Amino acid sequence: MKFENLSDLRVLVEAARGGSLTAAARALDVTPAAASAMLKRLEAQVGVRLFERSTRALRITAQGGTLLEYAERALELLDEGAGLAQSETGALRGTVRLAAPTDLSRVLLPRLDRFMERHPGVQLALSASDRLHDVRRDAVDLALRYSAELPDSQLVARALHRTRRIACAAPAYLARHGSPQHPSELAAHHCIAMAIAGRREVRWTFERAPGHPPETVGITLRADRSVDDGALAHAWALAGSGIVYKSRLDVQAHLDSGQLVELLPGWLGQAYTVYAVLPSQRFVPARVRALVEFLAEALGEATAHATAAVRRGAPGHQIPQGGNGQALSDAVATKAGSTAA
Protein backbone atom coordinates (compact mmCIF):
# COMPACT_ATOMS: atom_id res chain seq x y z
CA MET A 1 0.00 0.00 0.00
CA LYS A 2 1.28 3.44 -0.91
CA PHE A 3 0.48 6.29 1.49
CA GLU A 4 -0.28 9.46 -0.41
CA ASN A 5 0.35 11.92 2.40
CA LEU A 6 2.77 11.40 5.28
CA SER A 7 1.01 14.15 7.22
CA ASP A 8 -1.94 11.78 7.61
CA LEU A 9 0.33 9.33 9.44
CA ARG A 10 1.57 12.16 11.65
CA VAL A 11 -2.02 12.92 12.62
CA LEU A 12 -2.44 9.29 13.68
CA VAL A 13 0.70 9.47 15.84
CA GLU A 14 -0.09 12.82 17.45
CA ALA A 15 -3.75 11.96 18.09
CA ALA A 16 -2.67 8.76 19.86
CA ARG A 17 -0.13 10.68 21.96
CA GLY A 18 -2.37 13.59 22.85
CA GLY A 19 -5.65 11.68 23.14
CA SER A 20 -7.57 14.06 20.90
CA LEU A 21 -7.67 15.57 17.43
CA THR A 22 -7.33 19.00 19.02
CA ALA A 23 -3.98 17.96 20.51
CA ALA A 24 -2.91 16.52 17.15
CA ALA A 25 -3.90 19.72 15.37
CA ARG A 26 -1.93 21.80 17.86
CA ALA A 27 1.18 19.61 17.48
CA LEU A 28 1.03 19.79 13.67
CA ASP A 29 0.00 23.46 13.51
CA VAL A 30 -3.21 22.83 11.57
CA THR A 31 -6.86 23.43 12.42
CA PRO A 32 -8.89 20.72 14.20
CA ALA A 33 -11.08 20.46 11.09
CA ALA A 34 -8.00 19.81 8.94
CA ALA A 35 -6.72 17.18 11.37
CA SER A 36 -10.12 15.45 11.32
CA ALA A 37 -10.13 15.44 7.52
CA MET A 38 -6.61 13.95 7.42
CA LEU A 39 -7.58 11.17 9.81
CA LYS A 40 -10.72 10.34 7.80
CA ARG A 41 -8.63 10.23 4.63
CA LEU A 42 -6.17 7.82 6.25
CA GLU A 43 -8.98 5.55 7.50
CA ALA A 44 -10.48 5.51 4.01
CA GLN A 45 -7.13 4.59 2.51
CA VAL A 46 -6.42 1.66 4.88
CA GLY A 47 -10.06 0.59 4.99
CA VAL A 48 -10.39 0.29 8.78
CA ARG A 49 -11.46 2.52 11.66
CA LEU A 50 -8.36 3.70 13.53
CA PHE A 51 -10.07 5.45 16.45
CA GLU A 52 -13.33 5.08 18.31
CA ARG A 53 -14.68 8.61 18.71
CA SER A 54 -16.93 10.00 21.42
CA THR A 55 -17.69 13.49 22.69
CA ARG A 56 -15.22 13.02 25.54
CA ALA A 57 -12.41 10.86 24.24
CA LEU A 58 -10.59 9.42 21.27
CA ARG A 59 -9.71 5.75 21.79
CA ILE A 60 -7.42 3.93 19.39
CA THR A 61 -8.67 0.61 17.98
CA ALA A 62 -6.66 -2.60 17.78
CA GLN A 63 -6.11 -1.98 14.06
CA GLY A 64 -5.11 1.60 14.79
CA GLY A 65 -2.61 0.42 17.39
CA THR A 66 -0.98 -1.91 14.87
CA LEU A 67 -0.61 0.85 12.28
CA LEU A 68 0.54 3.30 14.95
CA GLU A 69 3.50 1.12 15.92
CA TYR A 70 4.80 1.03 12.35
CA ALA A 71 3.94 4.65 11.61
CA GLU A 72 5.99 5.87 14.59
CA ARG A 73 9.05 3.90 13.54
CA ALA A 74 8.73 4.83 9.87
CA LEU A 75 8.39 8.54 10.62
CA GLU A 76 11.35 8.41 12.99
CA LEU A 77 13.49 6.80 10.31
CA LEU A 78 12.43 9.40 7.75
CA ASP A 79 13.23 12.23 10.16
CA GLU A 80 16.59 10.66 10.92
CA GLY A 81 17.37 10.21 7.23
CA ALA A 82 16.51 13.85 6.54
CA GLY A 83 18.78 14.92 9.38
CA LEU A 84 21.67 12.83 8.05
CA ALA A 85 21.15 14.19 4.53
CA GLN A 86 21.23 17.75 5.84
CA SER A 87 24.35 17.16 7.92
CA GLU A 88 27.70 17.56 6.16
CA THR A 89 29.33 15.13 8.60
CA GLY A 90 26.59 12.49 8.67
CA ALA A 91 26.42 12.98 12.45
CA LEU A 92 23.62 11.29 14.40
CA ARG A 93 20.67 13.48 15.32
CA GLY A 94 17.38 13.15 17.20
CA THR A 95 16.10 11.94 20.55
CA VAL A 96 16.67 8.53 22.14
CA ARG A 97 14.06 7.62 24.77
CA LEU A 98 15.80 5.30 27.22
CA ALA A 99 14.17 3.50 30.18
CA ALA A 100 16.28 1.83 32.87
CA PRO A 101 16.05 0.68 36.51
CA THR A 102 16.88 3.40 39.03
CA ASP A 103 20.16 2.01 40.37
CA LEU A 104 21.38 1.04 36.91
CA SER A 105 20.57 4.55 35.70
CA ARG A 106 22.77 5.98 38.45
CA VAL A 107 25.64 3.66 37.45
CA LEU A 108 25.30 4.59 33.79
CA LEU A 109 24.84 8.34 34.22
CA PRO A 110 28.52 9.38 33.80
CA ARG A 111 28.90 6.92 30.91
CA LEU A 112 25.85 8.37 29.18
CA ASP A 113 27.56 11.77 29.38
CA ARG A 114 30.39 10.29 27.31
CA PHE A 115 27.88 9.11 24.70
CA MET A 116 26.42 12.60 24.49
CA GLU A 117 29.90 14.07 24.02
CA ARG A 118 30.53 11.67 21.13
CA HIS A 119 27.19 12.51 19.51
CA PRO A 120 26.31 16.17 20.26
CA GLY A 121 23.37 16.07 17.85
CA VAL A 122 21.58 13.42 19.93
CA GLN A 123 19.21 14.26 22.79
CA LEU A 124 18.62 11.73 25.56
CA ALA A 125 15.30 11.34 27.42
CA LEU A 126 15.97 9.02 30.37
CA SER A 127 13.15 7.42 32.35
CA ALA A 128 14.58 5.95 35.57
CA SER A 129 12.08 3.57 37.15
CA ASP A 130 11.89 -0.01 38.39
CA ARG A 131 8.50 -0.35 36.70
CA LEU A 132 8.33 -2.79 33.77
CA HIS A 133 8.08 -0.55 30.69
CA ASP A 134 6.01 -1.58 27.68
CA VAL A 135 8.40 -0.48 24.94
CA ARG A 136 5.60 -0.54 22.39
CA ARG A 137 3.11 1.63 24.26
CA ASP A 138 5.26 3.78 26.54
CA ALA A 139 7.00 5.77 23.77
CA VAL A 140 10.34 4.15 24.61
CA ASP A 141 13.04 3.47 22.02
CA LEU A 142 15.16 1.28 24.27
CA ALA A 143 14.64 -0.30 27.70
CA LEU A 144 17.32 -1.85 29.88
CA ARG A 145 16.11 -4.80 31.95
CA TYR A 146 17.55 -7.32 34.33
CA SER A 147 16.29 -10.82 33.60
CA ALA A 148 17.27 -14.31 34.72
CA GLU A 149 15.64 -16.12 31.81
CA LEU A 150 14.28 -15.54 28.33
CA PRO A 151 10.57 -16.28 27.76
CA ASP A 152 9.43 -16.13 24.13
CA SER A 153 7.98 -12.89 22.83
CA GLN A 154 7.79 -10.61 19.83
CA LEU A 155 10.13 -8.10 21.45
CA VAL A 156 13.78 -8.07 20.46
CA ALA A 157 16.46 -8.06 23.15
CA ARG A 158 20.23 -7.97 23.05
CA ALA A 159 22.17 -9.36 25.98
CA LEU A 160 24.65 -6.71 27.12
CA HIS A 161 26.10 -7.84 30.41
CA ARG A 162 26.15 -10.83 32.75
CA THR A 163 26.15 -10.16 36.47
CA ARG A 164 25.16 -11.73 39.80
CA ARG A 165 23.33 -10.54 42.83
CA ILE A 166 25.34 -10.35 46.02
CA ALA A 167 24.35 -9.97 49.66
CA CYS A 168 25.97 -6.91 51.20
CA ALA A 169 25.56 -4.54 54.13
CA ALA A 170 27.12 -1.46 55.68
CA PRO A 171 29.95 -1.86 58.23
CA ALA A 172 27.73 -0.18 60.85
CA TYR A 173 25.08 -2.87 60.45
CA LEU A 174 27.66 -5.67 60.64
CA ALA A 175 29.20 -4.13 63.77
CA ARG A 176 25.80 -4.37 65.50
CA HIS A 177 24.58 -7.71 64.15
CA GLY A 178 27.61 -9.65 62.90
CA SER A 179 28.26 -11.18 59.47
CA PRO A 180 26.37 -14.28 58.31
CA GLN A 181 28.69 -17.11 57.26
CA HIS A 182 26.05 -19.30 55.62
CA PRO A 183 22.95 -18.27 53.63
CA SER A 184 20.70 -19.94 56.20
CA GLU A 185 21.85 -17.37 58.78
CA LEU A 186 20.19 -14.59 56.76
CA ALA A 187 16.84 -15.64 58.25
CA ALA A 188 17.97 -14.17 61.59
CA HIS A 189 19.02 -10.83 60.08
CA HIS A 190 17.27 -7.64 59.06
CA CYS A 191 16.94 -7.95 55.28
CA ILE A 192 15.72 -5.44 52.70
CA ALA A 193 13.53 -6.96 50.00
CA MET A 194 12.66 -5.57 46.61
CA ALA A 195 8.98 -5.46 45.62
CA ILE A 196 8.52 -6.07 41.89
CA ALA A 197 5.05 -5.69 40.33
CA GLY A 198 3.53 -5.78 43.82
CA ARG A 199 5.34 -8.99 44.83
CA ARG A 200 7.98 -8.97 47.58
CA GLU A 201 11.09 -10.89 46.60
CA VAL A 202 11.77 -12.59 49.91
CA ARG A 203 13.37 -15.77 48.57
CA TRP A 204 17.10 -15.36 47.95
CA THR A 205 19.08 -18.15 46.28
CA PHE A 206 22.78 -18.97 46.46
CA GLU A 207 25.08 -21.63 45.07
CA ARG A 208 28.55 -22.73 46.06
CA ALA A 209 31.40 -21.00 44.22
CA PRO A 210 33.83 -23.10 42.17
CA GLY A 211 36.30 -24.98 44.35
CA HIS A 212 33.63 -25.93 46.94
CA PRO A 213 31.35 -28.99 47.11
CA PRO A 214 28.22 -28.36 44.98
CA GLU A 215 25.32 -26.95 46.98
CA THR A 216 22.34 -24.71 46.24
CA VAL A 217 20.45 -22.95 49.02
CA GLY A 218 17.19 -20.98 48.85
CA ILE A 219 16.25 -18.89 51.87
CA THR A 220 12.81 -17.39 52.55
CA LEU A 221 13.38 -14.25 54.57
CA ARG A 222 11.44 -12.31 57.14
CA ALA A 223 12.47 -9.05 55.39
CA ASP A 224 11.29 -6.38 57.80
CA ARG A 225 11.76 -3.78 55.05
CA SER A 226 10.63 -3.89 51.42
CA VAL A 227 10.51 -1.23 48.71
CA ASP A 228 9.66 -1.04 45.01
CA ASP A 229 12.59 1.27 44.20
CA GLY A 230 16.07 -0.21 43.88
CA ALA A 231 17.79 3.07 44.73
CA LEU A 232 15.88 3.30 48.02
CA ALA A 233 16.79 -0.30 48.92
CA HIS A 234 20.39 0.65 48.24
CA ALA A 235 20.07 3.77 50.41
CA TRP A 236 18.64 1.74 53.29
CA ALA A 237 21.62 -0.61 53.11
CA LEU A 238 24.07 2.31 53.10
CA ALA A 239 22.32 3.71 56.18
CA GLY A 240 22.97 0.46 58.07
CA SER A 241 19.32 -0.65 58.13
CA GLY A 242 19.89 -4.18 56.90
CA ILE A 243 21.27 -6.59 54.31
CA VAL A 244 20.41 -6.06 50.65
CA TYR A 245 20.56 -8.53 47.73
CA LYS A 246 21.58 -6.45 44.73
CA SER A 247 23.32 -6.75 41.40
CA ARG A 248 27.07 -6.35 41.76
CA LEU A 249 26.86 -3.77 39.00
CA ASP A 250 24.59 -1.58 41.16
CA VAL A 251 26.68 -1.70 44.34
CA GLN A 252 30.21 -1.84 42.89
CA ALA A 253 31.13 1.77 43.72
CA HIS A 254 30.15 1.39 47.37
CA LEU A 255 31.98 -1.92 47.65
CA ASP A 256 35.08 -0.17 46.30
CA SER A 257 34.77 2.64 48.85
CA GLY A 258 34.08 0.28 51.76
CA GLN A 259 30.66 1.79 52.45
CA LEU A 260 29.19 -1.67 51.76
CA VAL A 261 30.75 -5.06 52.50
CA GLU A 262 30.18 -8.19 50.43
CA LEU A 263 28.94 -11.10 52.55
CA LEU A 264 28.93 -14.90 52.41
CA PRO A 265 32.42 -15.88 51.26
CA GLY A 266 32.36 -18.85 48.90
CA TRP A 267 28.75 -18.34 47.78
CA LEU A 268 27.35 -16.99 44.51
CA GLY A 269 24.05 -15.14 44.27
CA GLN A 270 21.50 -15.45 41.47
CA ALA A 271 22.81 -14.83 37.95
CA TYR A 272 21.18 -12.07 35.90
CA THR A 273 21.67 -10.58 32.47
CA VAL A 274 21.20 -6.94 31.50
CA TYR A 275 19.23 -6.77 28.24
CA ALA A 276 18.63 -3.95 25.80
CA VAL A 277 14.98 -4.42 24.78
CA LEU A 278 13.74 -2.89 21.52
CA PRO A 279 10.19 -2.56 20.22
CA SER A 280 11.10 -3.88 16.77
CA GLN A 281 13.98 -5.44 14.90
CA ARG A 282 12.97 -3.85 11.60
CA PHE A 283 12.84 -0.16 12.48
CA VAL A 284 15.79 0.78 14.66
CA PRO A 285 17.15 4.32 14.14
CA ALA A 286 20.92 4.63 13.84
CA ARG A 287 21.10 6.73 17.02
CA VAL A 288 19.43 3.90 18.98
CA ARG A 289 21.75 1.28 17.48
CA ALA A 290 24.71 3.50 18.39
CA LEU A 291 23.53 3.74 22.02
CA VAL A 292 23.10 -0.05 22.26
CA GLU A 293 26.67 -0.56 21.02
CA PHE A 294 27.94 2.08 23.42
CA LEU A 295 26.15 0.49 26.39
CA ALA A 296 27.64 -2.91 25.56
CA GLU A 297 31.07 -1.26 25.61
CA ALA A 298 30.38 0.67 28.83
CA LEU A 299 29.06 -2.35 30.69
CA GLY A 300 32.08 -4.34 29.53
CA GLU A 301 34.25 -1.68 31.20
CA ALA A 302 32.19 -2.03 34.38
CA THR A 303 32.75 -5.78 34.31
CA ALA A 304 36.51 -5.35 33.95
CA HIS A 305 36.53 -2.88 36.84
CA ALA A 306 34.55 -5.20 39.11
CA THR A 307 36.80 -8.17 38.35
CA ALA A 308 39.93 -6.11 39.03
CA ALA A 309 38.50 -4.79 42.31
CA VAL A 310 37.74 -8.30 43.56
CA ARG A 311 41.19 -9.59 42.63
CA ARG A 312 43.06 -6.79 44.34
CA GLY A 313 40.91 -7.09 47.49
CA ALA A 314 39.22 -3.70 47.50
CA PRO A 315 37.68 -2.65 50.88
CA GLY A 316 34.19 -4.10 50.41
CA HIS A 317 35.22 -7.36 48.71
CA GLN A 318 35.79 -10.59 50.58
CA ILE A 319 36.34 -13.18 47.84
CA PRO A 320 36.07 -13.63 44.06
CA GLN A 321 32.45 -14.24 43.12
CA GLY A 322 32.89 -15.84 39.72
CA GLY A 323 30.65 -15.65 36.67
CA ASN A 324 30.55 -11.85 36.79
CA GLY A 325 32.25 -10.75 33.63
CA GLN A 326 30.59 -12.14 30.55
CA ALA A 327 29.63 -9.60 27.92
CA LEU A 328 27.11 -11.09 25.53
CA SER A 329 26.11 -9.75 22.15
CA ASP A 330 23.64 -12.18 20.63
CA ALA A 331 20.23 -10.84 19.58
CA VAL A 332 17.30 -12.94 20.71
CA ALA A 333 13.51 -12.67 20.86
CA THR A 334 12.40 -12.36 24.48
CA LYS A 335 9.73 -11.05 26.80
CA ALA A 336 12.51 -10.30 29.30
CA GLY A 337 10.60 -9.77 32.55
CA SER A 338 12.16 -6.86 34.38
CA THR A 339 13.55 -6.77 37.89
CA ALA A 340 15.51 -4.16 39.77
CA ALA A 341 18.34 -6.53 40.55
FIBA-392267 format. One record per residue (C-alpha): x, y, z. Coordinates in Angstrom, 2 decimals. Layout:
{u=X; v=Y; w=Z}
...
//
This chain:
{u=0.00; v=0.00; w=0.00}
{u=1.28; v=3.44; w=-0.91}
{u=0.48; v=6.29; w=1.49}
{u=-0.28; v=9.46; w=-0.41}
{u=0.35; v=11.92; w=2.40}
{u=2.77; v=11.40; w=5.28}
{u=1.01; v=14.15; w=7.22}
{u=-1.94; v=11.78; w=7.61}
{u=0.33; v=9.33; w=9.44}
{u=1.57; v=12.16; w=11.65}
{u=-2.02; v=12.92; w=12.62}
{u=-2.44; v=9.29; w=13.68}
{u=0.70; v=9.47; w=15.84}
{u=-0.09; v=12.82; w=17.45}
{u=-3.75; v=11.96; w=18.09}
{u=-2.67; v=8.76; w=19.86}
{u=-0.13; v=10.68; w=21.96}
{u=-2.37; v=13.59; w=22.85}
{u=-5.65; v=11.68; w=23.14}
{u=-7.57; v=14.06; w=20.90}
{u=-7.67; v=15.57; w=17.43}
{u=-7.33; v=19.00; w=19.02}
{u=-3.98; v=17.96; w=20.51}
{u=-2.91; v=16.52; w=17.15}
{u=-3.90; v=19.72; w=15.37}
{u=-1.93; v=21.80; w=17.86}
{u=1.18; v=19.61; w=17.48}
{u=1.03; v=19.79; w=13.67}
{u=0.00; v=23.46; w=13.51}
{u=-3.21; v=22.83; w=11.57}
{u=-6.86; v=23.43; w=12.42}
{u=-8.89; v=20.72; w=14.20}
{u=-11.08; v=20.46; w=11.09}
{u=-8.00; v=19.81; w=8.94}
{u=-6.72; v=17.18; w=11.37}
{u=-10.12; v=15.45; w=11.32}
{u=-10.13; v=15.44; w=7.52}
{u=-6.61; v=13.95; w=7.42}
{u=-7.58; v=11.17; w=9.81}
{u=-10.72; v=10.34; w=7.80}
{u=-8.63; v=10.23; w=4.63}
{u=-6.17; v=7.82; w=6.25}
{u=-8.98; v=5.55; w=7.50}
{u=-10.48; v=5.51; w=4.01}
{u=-7.13; v=4.59; w=2.51}
{u=-6.42; v=1.66; w=4.88}
{u=-10.06; v=0.59; w=4.99}
{u=-10.39; v=0.29; w=8.78}
{u=-11.46; v=2.52; w=11.66}
{u=-8.36; v=3.70; w=13.53}
{u=-10.07; v=5.45; w=16.45}
{u=-13.33; v=5.08; w=18.31}
{u=-14.68; v=8.61; w=18.71}
{u=-16.93; v=10.00; w=21.42}
{u=-17.69; v=13.49; w=22.69}
{u=-15.22; v=13.02; w=25.54}
{u=-12.41; v=10.86; w=24.24}
{u=-10.59; v=9.42; w=21.27}
{u=-9.71; v=5.75; w=21.79}
{u=-7.42; v=3.93; w=19.39}
{u=-8.67; v=0.61; w=17.98}
{u=-6.66; v=-2.60; w=17.78}
{u=-6.11; v=-1.98; w=14.06}
{u=-5.11; v=1.60; w=14.79}
{u=-2.61; v=0.42; w=17.39}
{u=-0.98; v=-1.91; w=14.87}
{u=-0.61; v=0.85; w=12.28}
{u=0.54; v=3.30; w=14.95}
{u=3.50; v=1.12; w=15.92}
{u=4.80; v=1.03; w=12.35}
{u=3.94; v=4.65; w=11.61}
{u=5.99; v=5.87; w=14.59}
{u=9.05; v=3.90; w=13.54}
{u=8.73; v=4.83; w=9.87}
{u=8.39; v=8.54; w=10.62}
{u=11.35; v=8.41; w=12.99}
{u=13.49; v=6.80; w=10.31}
{u=12.43; v=9.40; w=7.75}
{u=13.23; v=12.23; w=10.16}
{u=16.59; v=10.66; w=10.92}
{u=17.37; v=10.21; w=7.23}
{u=16.51; v=13.85; w=6.54}
{u=18.78; v=14.92; w=9.38}
{u=21.67; v=12.83; w=8.05}
{u=21.15; v=14.19; w=4.53}
{u=21.23; v=17.75; w=5.84}
{u=24.35; v=17.16; w=7.92}
{u=27.70; v=17.56; w=6.16}
{u=29.33; v=15.13; w=8.60}
{u=26.59; v=12.49; w=8.67}
{u=26.42; v=12.98; w=12.45}
{u=23.62; v=11.29; w=14.40}
{u=20.67; v=13.48; w=15.32}
{u=17.38; v=13.15; w=17.20}
{u=16.10; v=11.94; w=20.55}
{u=16.67; v=8.53; w=22.14}
{u=14.06; v=7.62; w=24.77}
{u=15.80; v=5.30; w=27.22}
{u=14.17; v=3.50; w=30.18}
{u=16.28; v=1.83; w=32.87}
{u=16.05; v=0.68; w=36.51}
{u=16.88; v=3.40; w=39.03}
{u=20.16; v=2.01; w=40.37}
{u=21.38; v=1.04; w=36.91}
{u=20.57; v=4.55; w=35.70}
{u=22.77; v=5.98; w=38.45}
{u=25.64; v=3.66; w=37.45}
{u=25.30; v=4.59; w=33.79}
{u=24.84; v=8.34; w=34.22}
{u=28.52; v=9.38; w=33.80}
{u=28.90; v=6.92; w=30.91}
{u=25.85; v=8.37; w=29.18}
{u=27.56; v=11.77; w=29.38}
{u=30.39; v=10.29; w=27.31}
{u=27.88; v=9.11; w=24.70}
{u=26.42; v=12.60; w=24.49}
{u=29.90; v=14.07; w=24.02}
{u=30.53; v=11.67; w=21.13}
{u=27.19; v=12.51; w=19.51}
{u=26.31; v=16.17; w=20.26}
{u=23.37; v=16.07; w=17.85}
{u=21.58; v=13.42; w=19.93}
{u=19.21; v=14.26; w=22.79}
{u=18.62; v=11.73; w=25.56}
{u=15.30; v=11.34; w=27.42}
{u=15.97; v=9.02; w=30.37}
{u=13.15; v=7.42; w=32.35}
{u=14.58; v=5.95; w=35.57}
{u=12.08; v=3.57; w=37.15}
{u=11.89; v=-0.01; w=38.39}
{u=8.50; v=-0.35; w=36.70}
{u=8.33; v=-2.79; w=33.77}
{u=8.08; v=-0.55; w=30.69}
{u=6.01; v=-1.58; w=27.68}
{u=8.40; v=-0.48; w=24.94}
{u=5.60; v=-0.54; w=22.39}
{u=3.11; v=1.63; w=24.26}
{u=5.26; v=3.78; w=26.54}
{u=7.00; v=5.77; w=23.77}
{u=10.34; v=4.15; w=24.61}
{u=13.04; v=3.47; w=22.02}
{u=15.16; v=1.28; w=24.27}
{u=14.64; v=-0.30; w=27.70}
{u=17.32; v=-1.85; w=29.88}
{u=16.11; v=-4.80; w=31.95}
{u=17.55; v=-7.32; w=34.33}
{u=16.29; v=-10.82; w=33.60}
{u=17.27; v=-14.31; w=34.72}
{u=15.64; v=-16.12; w=31.81}
{u=14.28; v=-15.54; w=28.33}
{u=10.57; v=-16.28; w=27.76}
{u=9.43; v=-16.13; w=24.13}
{u=7.98; v=-12.89; w=22.83}
{u=7.79; v=-10.61; w=19.83}
{u=10.13; v=-8.10; w=21.45}
{u=13.78; v=-8.07; w=20.46}
{u=16.46; v=-8.06; w=23.15}
{u=20.23; v=-7.97; w=23.05}
{u=22.17; v=-9.36; w=25.98}
{u=24.65; v=-6.71; w=27.12}
{u=26.10; v=-7.84; w=30.41}
{u=26.15; v=-10.83; w=32.75}
{u=26.15; v=-10.16; w=36.47}
{u=25.16; v=-11.73; w=39.80}
{u=23.33; v=-10.54; w=42.83}
{u=25.34; v=-10.35; w=46.02}
{u=24.35; v=-9.97; w=49.66}
{u=25.97; v=-6.91; w=51.20}
{u=25.56; v=-4.54; w=54.13}
{u=27.12; v=-1.46; w=55.68}
{u=29.95; v=-1.86; w=58.23}
{u=27.73; v=-0.18; w=60.85}
{u=25.08; v=-2.87; w=60.45}
{u=27.66; v=-5.67; w=60.64}
{u=29.20; v=-4.13; w=63.77}
{u=25.80; v=-4.37; w=65.50}
{u=24.58; v=-7.71; w=64.15}
{u=27.61; v=-9.65; w=62.90}
{u=28.26; v=-11.18; w=59.47}
{u=26.37; v=-14.28; w=58.31}
{u=28.69; v=-17.11; w=57.26}
{u=26.05; v=-19.30; w=55.62}
{u=22.95; v=-18.27; w=53.63}
{u=20.70; v=-19.94; w=56.20}
{u=21.85; v=-17.37; w=58.78}
{u=20.19; v=-14.59; w=56.76}
{u=16.84; v=-15.64; w=58.25}
{u=17.97; v=-14.17; w=61.59}
{u=19.02; v=-10.83; w=60.08}
{u=17.27; v=-7.64; w=59.06}
{u=16.94; v=-7.95; w=55.28}
{u=15.72; v=-5.44; w=52.70}
{u=13.53; v=-6.96; w=50.00}
{u=12.66; v=-5.57; w=46.61}
{u=8.98; v=-5.46; w=45.62}
{u=8.52; v=-6.07; w=41.89}
{u=5.05; v=-5.69; w=40.33}
{u=3.53; v=-5.78; w=43.82}
{u=5.34; v=-8.99; w=44.83}
{u=7.98; v=-8.97; w=47.58}
{u=11.09; v=-10.89; w=46.60}
{u=11.77; v=-12.59; w=49.91}
{u=13.37; v=-15.77; w=48.57}
{u=17.10; v=-15.36; w=47.95}
{u=19.08; v=-18.15; w=46.28}
{u=22.78; v=-18.97; w=46.46}
{u=25.08; v=-21.63; w=45.07}
{u=28.55; v=-22.73; w=46.06}
{u=31.40; v=-21.00; w=44.22}
{u=33.83; v=-23.10; w=42.17}
{u=36.30; v=-24.98; w=44.35}
{u=33.63; v=-25.93; w=46.94}
{u=31.35; v=-28.99; w=47.11}
{u=28.22; v=-28.36; w=44.98}
{u=25.32; v=-26.95; w=46.98}
{u=22.34; v=-24.71; w=46.24}
{u=20.45; v=-22.95; w=49.02}
{u=17.19; v=-20.98; w=48.85}
{u=16.25; v=-18.89; w=51.87}
{u=12.81; v=-17.39; w=52.55}
{u=13.38; v=-14.25; w=54.57}
{u=11.44; v=-12.31; w=57.14}
{u=12.47; v=-9.05; w=55.39}
{u=11.29; v=-6.38; w=57.80}
{u=11.76; v=-3.78; w=55.05}
{u=10.63; v=-3.89; w=51.42}
{u=10.51; v=-1.23; w=48.71}
{u=9.66; v=-1.04; w=45.01}
{u=12.59; v=1.27; w=44.20}
{u=16.07; v=-0.21; w=43.88}
{u=17.79; v=3.07; w=44.73}
{u=15.88; v=3.30; w=48.02}
{u=16.79; v=-0.30; w=48.92}
{u=20.39; v=0.65; w=48.24}
{u=20.07; v=3.77; w=50.41}
{u=18.64; v=1.74; w=53.29}
{u=21.62; v=-0.61; w=53.11}
{u=24.07; v=2.31; w=53.10}
{u=22.32; v=3.71; w=56.18}
{u=22.97; v=0.46; w=58.07}
{u=19.32; v=-0.65; w=58.13}
{u=19.89; v=-4.18; w=56.90}
{u=21.27; v=-6.59; w=54.31}
{u=20.41; v=-6.06; w=50.65}
{u=20.56; v=-8.53; w=47.73}
{u=21.58; v=-6.45; w=44.73}
{u=23.32; v=-6.75; w=41.40}
{u=27.07; v=-6.35; w=41.76}
{u=26.86; v=-3.77; w=39.00}
{u=24.59; v=-1.58; w=41.16}
{u=26.68; v=-1.70; w=44.34}
{u=30.21; v=-1.84; w=42.89}
{u=31.13; v=1.77; w=43.72}
{u=30.15; v=1.39; w=47.37}
{u=31.98; v=-1.92; w=47.65}
{u=35.08; v=-0.17; w=46.30}
{u=34.77; v=2.64; w=48.85}
{u=34.08; v=0.28; w=51.76}
{u=30.66; v=1.79; w=52.45}
{u=29.19; v=-1.67; w=51.76}
{u=30.75; v=-5.06; w=52.50}
{u=30.18; v=-8.19; w=50.43}
{u=28.94; v=-11.10; w=52.55}
{u=28.93; v=-14.90; w=52.41}
{u=32.42; v=-15.88; w=51.26}
{u=32.36; v=-18.85; w=48.90}
{u=28.75; v=-18.34; w=47.78}
{u=27.35; v=-16.99; w=44.51}
{u=24.05; v=-15.14; w=44.27}
{u=21.50; v=-15.45; w=41.47}
{u=22.81; v=-14.83; w=37.95}
{u=21.18; v=-12.07; w=35.90}
{u=21.67; v=-10.58; w=32.47}
{u=21.20; v=-6.94; w=31.50}
{u=19.23; v=-6.77; w=28.24}
{u=18.63; v=-3.95; w=25.80}
{u=14.98; v=-4.42; w=24.78}
{u=13.74; v=-2.89; w=21.52}
{u=10.19; v=-2.56; w=20.22}
{u=11.10; v=-3.88; w=16.77}
{u=13.98; v=-5.44; w=14.90}
{u=12.97; v=-3.85; w=11.60}
{u=12.84; v=-0.16; w=12.48}
{u=15.79; v=0.78; w=14.66}
{u=17.15; v=4.32; w=14.14}
{u=20.92; v=4.63; w=13.84}
{u=21.10; v=6.73; w=17.02}
{u=19.43; v=3.90; w=18.98}
{u=21.75; v=1.28; w=17.48}
{u=24.71; v=3.50; w=18.39}
{u=23.53; v=3.74; w=22.02}
{u=23.10; v=-0.05; w=22.26}
{u=26.67; v=-0.56; w=21.02}
{u=27.94; v=2.08; w=23.42}
{u=26.15; v=0.49; w=26.39}
{u=27.64; v=-2.91; w=25.56}
{u=31.07; v=-1.26; w=25.61}
{u=30.38; v=0.67; w=28.83}
{u=29.06; v=-2.35; w=30.69}
{u=32.08; v=-4.34; w=29.53}
{u=34.25; v=-1.68; w=31.20}
{u=32.19; v=-2.03; w=34.38}
{u=32.75; v=-5.78; w=34.31}
{u=36.51; v=-5.35; w=33.95}
{u=36.53; v=-2.88; w=36.84}
{u=34.55; v=-5.20; w=39.11}
{u=36.80; v=-8.17; w=38.35}
{u=39.93; v=-6.11; w=39.03}
{u=38.50; v=-4.79; w=42.31}
{u=37.74; v=-8.30; w=43.56}
{u=41.19; v=-9.59; w=42.63}
{u=43.06; v=-6.79; w=44.34}
{u=40.91; v=-7.09; w=47.49}
{u=39.22; v=-3.70; w=47.50}
{u=37.68; v=-2.65; w=50.88}
{u=34.19; v=-4.10; w=50.41}
{u=35.22; v=-7.36; w=48.71}
{u=35.79; v=-10.59; w=50.58}
{u=36.34; v=-13.18; w=47.84}
{u=36.07; v=-13.63; w=44.06}
{u=32.45; v=-14.24; w=43.12}
{u=32.89; v=-15.84; w=39.72}
{u=30.65; v=-15.65; w=36.67}
{u=30.55; v=-11.85; w=36.79}
{u=32.25; v=-10.75; w=33.63}
{u=30.59; v=-12.14; w=30.55}
{u=29.63; v=-9.60; w=27.92}
{u=27.11; v=-11.09; w=25.53}
{u=26.11; v=-9.75; w=22.15}
{u=23.64; v=-12.18; w=20.63}
{u=20.23; v=-10.84; w=19.58}
{u=17.30; v=-12.94; w=20.71}
{u=13.51; v=-12.67; w=20.86}
{u=12.40; v=-12.36; w=24.48}
{u=9.73; v=-11.05; w=26.80}
{u=12.51; v=-10.30; w=29.30}
{u=10.60; v=-9.77; w=32.55}
{u=12.16; v=-6.86; w=34.38}
{u=13.55; v=-6.77; w=37.89}
{u=15.51; v=-4.16; w=39.77}
{u=18.34; v=-6.53; w=40.55}
//
